[in-house]
Amino acid sequence: MYSNKDFRYFRLANFYTAAFLFAKGLELVNIDRTDPKHSQFVFKDCPERELLVRRFNFAPEDSPEVLIDVRKFVMAIKMLKDKLYQGGI
């Protein structure tokens, strides 16, 4: 359904990067559990996604581009864990 070659979607396995993208408002469309040891989060791709991932990985500490309300980030983590372990999307 969401193939690796479908450029409308962005896939990643890193949980905290996925939580960051989710907290920033990107749409999670699926969690690929084909490999039970390494699930992949599938997001609907958008133009700002590449910039968000780059900032998450390489921005200096306390950079305003990556600061998120902690409550929003905690909620994103909880929601992703619920979806990951309960199979809901």
N, C-alpha and C positions, 0 to 999 in steps of 0.2 A: 504494500500500500504506500509506504513512504520509502522509496528506494534510495540507496546511496547516491544515485545519479540524478535524482530529482532536485533541481536547483531551487525549487520553491521552498525547500525545507533545509534547515541547518541541524546537524546531528552532533552531539558531543556526549562524552561519558563522564566528564568532570562534574561532580555533584555541586560544588560551590560556585562554579562558573554558571551552571544551570540555574541555581538559586538567585544569583545576581541578575541574570537576564530576565528571569521570571519576575523578580522584584522591580525591575526597570520597565516592565510592562510587555515584554515579548510574549507571544501566544504559544503556549505548550500544546502541541497537537497529539503527541503520542509518547509513550515510553516503549522502546523496542527491547523486549526481553528475550530475543532469540538466543543469546548467550546468557544463561542464568547467572554467570559470575560477573558479567560486564554489561549492564543495561545501558542503553543510550537514550538520551533525552532528545526528542525531535521537536524543534521549534519551527513555526512559520517564519521563513526568512524575510528580512526587511533591510533596507539600505543602511540603517544605523547599527545593525548587529555587528558588523566587522569592527567598527570603531569602539563599540562597547566592550567587545572581547579584548581588543588591543589595550584599552584603558584598564580593564580589570587585571590583565596580566602584567602590564608594564608601567602603569602610572606610578609616580612617586607616592610615598606614604602621605596620607592626609590630603591628597589631591582632591579638589572639589568635584571633579568629574566622576569619581568613584564613591563618594560619600553617599550613604543611604541611611534613612531612618532605621534604627536598629529593630524597631517593632515590625517594620515592613519586611526586613530581611529574615527575621525569625519566623514570621508568618509564611514567607516563601519557602523556607526550609521545611516547616511543618507540612505545608500543602504538598511539596514534592515528595516527602517521605510517605505521606498518606497514599499518594498516587502510586508510588514505587512499590510499596509493600501490600497494598490492597488491590492493585490492578485496576484502579479507576482512572479513566479518561474518556 
